[in-house]
Amino acid sequence: MRRKRLILIAPTTSYRLNDFLRAAESLDVETLILSNRCRTLSRLWPQQNVLSVPYSRPAEAVAKVVDYCQDRPVDAVIPADDSTTVLAAMLAQQFGLPGNSPDSMRFCRNKYLFRHNLAQSGLPAPDFFQVPLRENPEALERRVRFPCVLKPLHLSGSRGVMRADSPAEFVEAFVRLRRLLQSREFVQKKEPESGFILIEEYIPGREVAIEGLLSEGRLDILTIFDKPDPLEGPFFEETIYLTPTRETTAVQANISKTLEHACRVLGLRHGPVHAEARLNDRGVVLLEVAPRTIGGLCSRIFEFSSGISLEALVQRHALGEQVATGDLIRSPAGVMMIPVPGTGILTSIEGVDQARRVPGIVEVSITAEVM
């Protein structure tokens, strides 16, 4: 009997690759990594099969993978982060595997399309519009309701997201975001989303994050995270996630119902879902719905009674195995992403050993590299 084989799509910048590969090893699953920089990953994981594909040309990438896998049956395709979800859907479709449509992935990845689809469905949504980068921000002031939020269409982790409370702050934020999207990093990728900015009404309220798993359109909630720090801007970097949530049973049920409705609207039917939402007198207002697992190293907070990791659970689900989403251990836990106090060059990291000795701390992981 042959080993099952999955395709894992992960750019070299992904934090998630190590945990996904360890999960595959624990399940005795063969992996093929699709990367945008084959040499880099081959050096980091010399024992793995790595195939270089052009993320910016998905049709060409699919053809290359199909040719490579002619004599290598594929049982599952998993994207490690937002930039790989559309390619993952195209490959799953090509190989006849369960998954989401490429269009549903595009609706989630493009923040304007996400907002448009949810607003059309009647779900709570802020006022919003998108404009090209070339627009004069001073000429847009009459269209803007303050406070507002400016967002790039396709970046994750709140990168480039800024709040503006006045016309002067709006112009400053617009120019700053335009400078980012016109930088070499994005010009080289030639992504059409880099040519626009989304402007939307600021959404007040408590913020939560939701981790779930879709099986043929049915949503199972794994957990809901509280975000105790007030995320009011002007920037929205992540800080602390706490689980289980302190929200009432009724509020939790409304969160689940709203997210499942949004998944149907977006066309999501199968696989992991990570969502962010604000809770206020309008109900549950979704900030994003991403067809992937939680970002960074936050998945390590999950502890299942079966002893498997979140990545292993997702891989087993993708491979068509029955998974028990209800055996998550509900003991209180939290994760903190260390905030960056300012700009500069990181020259040293101190206090790690002392932090590890603090009662209740089970892991301290530093991913930033000292220059």
Secondary structure as GFF3:
##gff-version 3
##sequence-region A 1 371
A	DSSP	beta_strand	5	9	.	.	.	ID=ss1
A	DSSP	alpha_helix	17	26	.	.	.	ID=ss2
A	DSSP	beta_strand	30	35	.	.	.	ID=ss3
A	DSSP	alpha_helix	38	44	.	.	.	ID=ss4
A	DSSP	beta_strand	49	52	.	.	.	ID=ss5
A	DSSP	alpha_helix	58	68	.	.	.	ID=ss6
A	DSSP	beta_strand	76	79	.	.	.	ID=ss7
A	DSSP	three_ten_helix	82	84	.	.	.	ID=ss8
A	DSSP	alpha_helix	85	95	.	.	.	ID=ss9
A	DSSP	alpha_helix	102	109	.	.	.	ID=ss10
A	DSSP	alpha_helix	111	121	.	.	.	ID=ss11
A	DSSP	beta_strand	128	132	.	.	.	ID=ss12
A	DSSP	three_ten_helix	137	143	.	.	.	ID=ss13
A	DSSP	beta_strand	148	152	.	.	.	ID=ss14
A	DSSP	beta_strand	162	164	.	.	.	ID=ss15
A	DSSP	alpha_helix	167	181	.	.	.	ID=ss16
A	DSSP	alpha_helix	184	189	.	.	.	ID=ss17
A	DSSP	three_ten_helix	192	195	.	.	.	ID=ss18
A	DSSP	beta_strand	196	201	.	.	.	ID=ss19
A	DSSP	beta_strand	206	215	.	.	.	ID=ss20
A	DSSP	beta_strand	218	226	.	.	.	ID=ss21
A	DSSP	beta_strand	240	243	.	.	.	ID=ss22
A	DSSP	alpha_helix	249	266	.	.	.	ID=ss23
A	DSSP	beta_strand	271	280	.	.	.	ID=ss24
A	DSSP	beta_strand	283	290	.	.	.	ID=ss25
A	DSSP	three_ten_helix	298	301	.	.	.	ID=ss26
A	DSSP	alpha_helix	310	318	.	.	.	ID=ss27
A	DSSP	three_ten_helix	325	327	.	.	.	ID=ss28
A	DSSP	beta_strand	333	336	.	.	.	ID=ss29
A	DSSP	alpha_helix	352	356	.	.	.	ID=ss30
###
